[in-house]
Amino acid sequence: MNSADLVGAQWFESSRSSGSKECVEAAHLDTGFVGVRDSKDPAGPALVFAPAEWDTFLAGTKSGESGRP
């Protein structure tokens, strides 16, 4: 996890989101990092991932590795 300036970040929800405002939002930052936050608490904390970390997360999600054991 890294720190980054999130001021002015353009947050978006997944295209698969139901629009219920109870999901995760992401923002591609100018530095190449990716911010992730809870849409219910936009002023709250956010996680920031390096590009390689984000790519690994996405690959794991697509392959089903993100589920609980």
C-alpha positions in Angstrom: 0.0 0.0 0.0 1.3 3.5 -0.9 0.3 7.0 -0.1 -0.8 9.3 -2.9 -2.5 12.7 -3.4 -6.2 11.8 -4.1 -7.3 15.4 -4.5 -9.0 15.7 -7.9 -9.2 12.0 -8.4 -11.9 10.9 -10.8 -13.7 8.1 -9.0 -15.8 5.5 -10.8 -17.8 2.4 -10.0 -17.5 -0.9 -11.9 -19.7 -1.2 -15.0 -21.2 -4.3 -13.3 -22.3 -2.2 -10.2 -26.0 -2.1 -9.6 -25.7 1.6 -8.8 -26.9 1.0 -5.2 -24.0 3.1 -3.7 -22.8 0.1 -1.7 -19.8 -0.8 -3.6 -16.1 0.0 -4.2 -15.0 2.9 -6.3 -11.6 3.2 -8.0 -9.6 6.0 -9.5 -6.7 5.9 -11.9 -4.2 8.5 -10.6 -1.8 10.6 -12.6 1.1 8.8 -11.1 -0.1 5.4 -12.4 -1.3 4.3 -9.0 -4.9 3.2 -8.4 -7.0 4.4 -5.5 -9.8 2.3 -4.0 -12.5 3.5 -1.6 -15.9 2.6 -0.2 -18.6 4.4 -2.1 -20.6 4.8 1.2 -17.8 6.9 2.7 -16.2 9.0 0.0 -14.4 11.2 2.5 -13.1 8.2 4.4 -9.8 6.3 3.9 -8.7 4.9 0.6 -6.3 2.2 -0.4 -3.7 3.1 -3.0 -2.1 0.3 -5.2 1.0 0.4 -7.3 0.3 -0.5 -11.0 1.7 -4.0 -10.6 -0.3 -4.6 -7.4 -3.5 -3.5 -9.1 -2.8 -5.8 -12.1 -2.3 -8.7 -9.8 -5.5 -7.9 -7.9 -7.5 -7.7 -11.1 -6.0 -11.0 -12.5 -6.9 -12.7 -9.2 -10.4 -11.4 -9.3 -11.0 -12.5 -12.8 -9.7 -16.0 -12.1 -11.8 -16.4 -9.0 -8.9 -16.2 -6.5 -10.5 -13.5 -4.5 -13.2 -15.7 -2.9 -13.0 -17.0 0.6 -11.6 -20.5 1.1 
